[in-house]
Amino acid sequence: MEAVREKLRRELQQLEEELHHKLPKEIQKAREFGDLRENAEYKAALERQSIVSARIGQLRVRLSEVESIDIEKLPKDRVAYGSKVVLYDLDREEEIEYRLVSTEESDPDNGLISTSSPIGQALIGRKEGDEFKVKTPKGLRNFELSELTTVHDLKDED
C-alpha cells in the first residue's frame, strides 16, 4: 500500500509543479503573441491548466482514500483488499487465481484485479464456498470461491 501512496504523491507533486510554475509561464508567453481570441497556444495552455487542476483534485481525493485504509480493520474471514483468491469458473470448469488490489496496482494479466472491477466488487465480503454470478464485459460468469487467503494470512506468511 505504501508503494501506491508514494506513486500518488509523486504524481500530485509533479502536477502541482506544472500547475504553479510551468503553466503560468506558458500562459504568460502565449499572451505575448497578441489577440487571445485566436491564440491557439493560449487556449491550449488554459485547457491544460484545467485538466491538471481536475487531476490534482482527483489525486487528493484518492490519496485521502488510500491513506484511510487500515489493514488491521479488514475482515479476517472474508474477501477484502489484499486477499488472494482461487475461483472456480463453473462454466469453463477451470480455476483462476486473483489478488485484490487498488486501482493503481491493478494488472489483470498478472492476476492483480482491482476491488472496483466487476469481479473484484462481486468478491468483496464473500467467504470460501460462496457461489456467485458476475456480469463482465464478456458476459455473465458463474464462480465459486474455492480458496481464500486474506491480507492477514499473507502478512503471516511473509
C-alpha positions in Angstrom: 0.0 0.0 0.0 2.9 2.3 0.7 4.0 2.0 -3.0 0.6 3.2 -4.1 0.7 6.2 -1.7 4.2 7.1 -3.0 3.1 6.8 -6.6 0.1 9.1 -6.0 2.2 11.6 -4.0 4.8 11.8 -6.8 2.1 12.4 -9.5 0.5 15.0 -7.3 3.8 16.8 -6.8 4.6 16.8 -10.5 1.2 18.2 -11.4 1.4 20.9 -8.7 4.8 21.9 -10.1 3.3 22.1 -13.6 0.2 24.0 -12.4 2.0 26.5 -10.2 5.3 27.1 -12.1 5.3 25.8 -15.7 1.8 26.6 -16.9 1.7 30.2 -15.7 4.9 30.8 -17.7 3.4 29.2 -20.8 0.2 31.3 -20.4 2.2 34.5 -20.0 4.3 33.6 -23.0 1.2 32.8 -25.1 -0.4 36.2 -24.0 2.6 38.0 -25.6 1.6 36.6 -29.0 -1.3 39.1 -29.1 -5.1 38.6 -29.8 -6.2 35.9 -27.2 -9.4 35.0 -29.2 -7.3 33.4 -32.0 -4.3 32.3 -29.9 -4.0 28.5 -30.1 -1.1 28.4 -27.6 -3.0 30.4 -25.1 -6.2 28.2 -25.4 -4.1 25.0 -25.2 -2.3 26.3 -22.0 -5.6 27.2 -20.4 -7.1 23.8 -21.3 -4.1 22.0 -19.9 -4.4 24.1 -16.7 -8.0 23.0 -16.4 -7.1 19.3 -16.9 -4.2 19.5 -14.4 -6.4 21.2 -11.8 -9.0 18.5 -12.2 -6.5 15.7 -11.9 -5.0 17.3 -8.8 -8.4 17.2 -7.2 -8.9 13.5 -8.1 -5.4 12.6 -6.8 -6.0 14.4 -3.5 -9.3 12.5 -3.0 -7.7 9.2 -4.0 -4.7 9.8 -1.7 -7.0 10.5 1.2 -8.9 7.3 0.5 -5.8 5.2 0.3 -4.3 6.8 3.4 -7.5 6.0 5.3 -7.3 2.2 4.7 -6.4 0.4 7.9 -5.3 -3.1 7.1 -6.0 -4.2 10.7 -9.7 -3.4 10.3 -10.1 -5.6 7.2 -12.0 -8.8 7.8 -10.1 -11.9 8.6 -12.6 -14.4 7.2 -14.0 -12.6 4.1 -12.6 -11.2 0.9 -11.3 -7.7 1.1 -8.5 -5.6 -0.2 -5.2 -7.6 -0.4 -7.0 -11.0 -0.4 -5.7 -13.8 -2.6 -8.5 -15.9 -4.0 -8.8 -19.0 -6.1 -12.1 -19.1 -8.1 -13.6 -22.0 -9.9 -15.2 -20.9 -13.1 -18.3 -23.1 -13.1 -18.9 -22.5 -16.9 -15.4 -23.1 -18.1 -14.5 -25.7 -15.4 -11.2 -24.0 -14.6 -9.5 -22.4 -11.7 -8.4 -18.8 -11.7 -6.2 -17.1 -9.1 -6.5 -13.4 -8.3 -5.2 -10.9 -5.8 -7.5 -8.0 -4.9 -5.6 -4.7 -5.1 -6.2 -1.0 -5.6 -7.0 0.5 -9.0 -3.4 1.9 -9.2 -1.9 -1.6 -8.6 -4.3 -3.4 -11.0 -2.6 -5.7 -13.6 -5.2 -8.3 -14.7 -2.8 -10.1 -17.0 -0.7 -10.9 -13.8 -3.7 -11.8 -11.6 -4.0 -8.5 -9.9 -7.5 -7.2 -10.1 -8.9 -4.0 -8.7 -11.5 -4.1 -5.9 -13.5 -1.8 -8.2 -13.6 -4.2 -11.2 -16.7 -6.3 -11.8 -15.2 -9.5 -10.4 -13.5 -7.5 -7.6 -16.7 -5.9 -6.5 -18.5 -9.3 -6.6 -15.8 -10.9 -4.4 -15.9 -8.3 -1.6 -17.4 -9.8 1.6 -17.5 -13.4 0.2 -16.4 -16.5 2.1 -14.9 -19.7 0.9 -17.6 -21.9 -0.7 -19.8 -19.0 -1.9 -21.1 -19.2 -5.4 -21.9 -16.0 -7.3 -22.5 -14.6 -10.7 -20.7 -11.6 -12.2 -21.7 -9.5 -15.2 -18.4 -8.8 -17.0 -17.8 -7.1 -20.4 -17.6 -10.6 -21.9 -21.0 -11.7 -20.4 -22.4 -13.3 -17.3 -19.9 -15.6 -15.5 -20.5 -18.1 -12.6 -17.9 -18.7 -10.0 -17.3 -20.5 -6.7 -14.8 -19.1 -4.3 -12.8 -22.2 -3.6 -9.9 -20.7 -1.6 -9.4 -17.5 0.3 -6.2 -16.1 1.8 -6.8 -12.8 3.5 -4.2 -10.0 3.7 -3.8 -11.0 7.4 -2.8 -14.6 6.4 -0.5 -13.3 3.7 1.2 -11.0 6.3 1.8 -14.0 8.5 3.5 -15.8 5.5 6.0 -13.0 4.9 
